[in-house]
Amino acid sequence: MNQSEFHRLIKDAEHKLREAGIESAAAEVEISLLALLDLERVNLYLHGAELIDDGILTRFREVIDKRTTQYPLQYILGEMWFYGRRFTVNPNVMIPTPETEILCETAIHYIDFREINAAKILDIGTGSGVISVTMACEVPDAIVTATDISKAALKTAAQNAGLHEVDERIGFVCSDMFCAFNPEKQFDLILSNPPYIADDEYDGLPPEVLADPKISLVAGDKGMDVIEALVASGPDYLVPGGRLMFEIGCNQAELVTRLTNDDYRYISMTILKDLNDIDRVVILGI
């Protein structure tokens, strides 16, 4: 394929996605080509045209056609990037969001600031494993335990741990929240991106979000069921001075504040905002 044909291929694909209502059409076309060609962006327009054969061309058109149905690009490609690393994703796990990078970054800074050696970290509801794998990669002596109620999700998380060569420092446990543990098992950090969508909000979510496993999204009539369980049980599994960090949804900061106000076990609470100035990450200290 020559350069002129290559640029026409890109423009036609962008037009097709825009016609289907995909706002980030140009970016998604690039992401698709980068994944299919296994290139870095800097090389896409230098070498992309020469690398496209009939097989890749067919696959690219299949990806674009599928994306016009509003099915998530990450599931179509079977991968996504998180904290500068490529992760395998599939319909058994929720597609990680940039907001979760804030949670990871906060946890990493906390460990560095406290100079915690061989930090023991528990990841509740690991899904694709992005939190566990990121923590293991960024904190080389960390010992991570990743839990999920879904065996299929744990399988995906284990694949990602192997992909980034940290599987020896991550233990995977099938568990509903803390059920597989007793309070003698304590951690320096408990991290979670829990489900926090209210039941009556689910049907109104965008098609791309509805493609995520429902169990990873919905948590009762106020979206607080899992968060309430985290807050209630978290201190039992933390070392003195440990931290519970988790994500919340819009307008849930006040609800979380009420939960902790009367709980003497918590001695500090901080809420961080995301890039859209929305309360997103709660940090609770005991």
Backbone hydrogen bonds, N-H to C=O, Kabsch-Sander energy under -0.5 kcal/mol:
donor,donor_aa,acceptor,acceptor_aa,energy
6,F,2,N,-2.3
7,H,3,Q,-2.6
8,R,4,S,-1.8
9,L,5,E,-2.3
10,I,6,F,-2.0
11,K,7,H,-2.4
12,D,8,R,-2.6
13,A,9,L,-1.9
14,E,10,I,-2.5
15,H,11,K,-2.4
16,K,12,D,-2.1
17,L,13,A,-2.1
18,R,14,E,-2.6
19,E,15,H,-2.4
20,A,16,K,-0.9
21,G,18,R,-1.9
22,I,17,L,-2.5
23,E,21,G,-0.8
25,A,22,I,-0.9
28,E,24,S,-2.4
29,V,25,A,-2.2
30,E,26,A,-2.0
31,I,27,A,-2.7
32,S,28,E,-2.2
33,L,29,V,-2.3
34,L,30,E,-2.9
35,A,31,I,-2.2
36,L,32,S,-2.5
37,L,33,L,-2.7
38,D,34,L,-1.1
39,L,34,L,-1.6
43,N,40,E,-1.8
44,L,40,E,-0.6
44,L,41,R,-1.3
45,Y,41,R,-0.6
47,H,43,N,-2.9
48,G,43,N,-0.6
48,G,44,L,-2.0
51,L,47,H,-1.0
51,L,48,G,-0.9
52,I,48,G,-0.9
52,I,49,A,-0.7
53,D,51,L,-0.6
57,L,53,D,-2.6
58,T,54,D,-2.3
59,R,55,G,-2.2
60,F,56,I,-2.9
61,R,57,L,-2.1
62,E,58,T,-1.9
63,V,59,R,-2.4
64,I,60,F,-2.3
65,D,61,R,-2.3
66,K,62,E,-2.4
67,R,63,V,-2.2
68,T,64,I,-1.5
69,T,66,K,-1.5
70,Q,67,R,-2.1
71,Y,66,K,-0.9
76,I,72,P,-1.9
77,L,73,L,-2.7
78,G,74,Q,-1.8
79,E,74,Q,-1.1
80,M,87,F,-1.9
82,F,85,R,-2.9
85,R,82,F,-1.6
87,F,80,M,-3.4
89,V,78,G,-1.1
93,V,90,N,-2.3
100,T,97,T,-1.5
101,E,97,T,-0.5
101,E,98,P,-1.3
102,I,98,P,-0.7
102,I,99,E,-0.8
103,L,99,E,-1.0
104,C,100,T,-2.1
105,E,101,E,-2.8
106,T,102,I,-2.4
107,A,103,L,-2.2
108,I,104,C,-2.6
109,H,105,E,-2.4
110,Y,106,T,-2.1
111,I,107,A,-2.2
112,D,108,I,-2.3
113,F,109,H,-2.9
114,R,110,Y,-2.6
115,E,111,I,-0.8
116,I,111,I,-1.8
117,N,115,E,-0.6
119,A,116,I,-0.6
121,I,119,A,-0.6
121,I,143,I,-2.5
122,L,189,L,-2.5
123,D,145,T,-3.0
124,I,122,L,-0.7
124,I,191,L,-2.7
125,G,123,D,-0.5
125,G,147,T,-0.8
126,T,147,T,-3.3
129,G,126,T,-2.5
133,V,129,G,-3.0
134,T,130,V,-2.1
135,M,131,I,-2.6
136,A,132,S,-2.4
137,C,133,V,-2.4
138,E,134,T,-2.8
139,V,135,M,-2.2
142,A,139,V,-2.6
143,I,119,A,-3.1
144,V,142,A,-0.6
144,V,169,R,-2.5
145,T,121,I,-2.8
146,A,171,G,-3.4
147,T,123,D,-2.8
148,D,173,V,-1.5
151,K,149,I,-0.6
154,L,150,S,-2.0
155,K,151,K,-2.0
156,T,152,A,-1.7
157,A,153,A,-2.7
158,A,154,L,-2.6
159,Q,155,K,-1.8
160,N,156,T,-2.0
161,A,157,A,-2.2
162,G,158,A,-2.2
163,L,159,Q,-2.4
164,H,160,N,-1.6
165,E,162,G,-1.2
166,V,161,A,-2.6
167,D,161,A,-0.7
169,R,166,V,-1.7
170,I,167,D,-0.8
171,G,144,V,-2.7
173,V,146,A,-2.9
173,V,171,G,-0.5
175,S,148,D,-1.4
175,S,173,V,-0.8
177,M,175,S,-1.0
179,C,176,D,-1.9
181,F,178,F,-2.3
185,K,182,N,-2.6
186,Q,184,E,-1.0
187,F,237,Y,-2.3
188,D,120,K,-2.0
189,L,120,K,-1.8
190,I,243,R,-2.2
191,L,122,L,-3.2
192,S,245,M,-1.3
193,N,124,I,-0.6
196,Y,217,L,-0.8
197,I,217,L,-3.1
199,D,220,G,-2.1
201,E,198,A,-1.6
202,Y,198,A,-0.8
202,Y,199,D,-1.1
204,G,201,E,-0.8
205,L,202,Y,-1.9
209,V,206,P,-0.7
210,L,206,P,-2.2
211,A,207,P,-0.9
212,D,209,V,-1.9
216,S,213,P,-1.5
217,L,214,K,-1.9
218,V,214,K,-2.4
219,A,197,I,-2.5
223,G,220,G,-0.5
225,D,219,A,-2.2
228,E,224,M,-3.1
229,A,225,D,-1.6
230,L,226,V,-2.5
231,V,227,I,-2.6
232,A,228,E,-2.2
233,S,229,A,-2.3
234,G,230,L,-2.5
236,D,233,S,-1.3
237,Y,234,G,-2.1
238,L,235,P,-1.2
239,V,187,F,-2.5
242,G,239,V,-2.6
243,R,188,D,-1.9
244,L,284,L,-2.7
245,M,190,I,-3.0
245,M,243,R,-0.5
246,F,282,V,-1.9
247,E,192,S,-1.6
248,I,280,R,-2.2
252,Q,249,G,-1.5
256,V,252,Q,-2.3
257,T,253,A,-2.4
258,R,254,E,-2.1
259,L,255,L,-1.7
260,T,256,V,-1.8
261,N,257,T,-1.9
262,D,258,R,-0.7
263,D,260,T,-1.4
264,Y,262,D,-0.8
266,Y,263,D,-1.6
267,I,265,R,-0.5
267,I,285,G,-2.6
268,S,285,G,-1.3
270,T,283,I,-2.3
272,L,281,V,-3.0
274,D,278,I,-2.4
277,D,274,D,-2.0
280,R,272,L,-3.2
281,V,272,L,-1.9
282,V,246,F,-3.2
282,V,280,R,-0.5
283,I,270,T,-3.1
284,L,244,L,-2.9
285,G,268,S,-2.1
286,I,242,G,-1.7
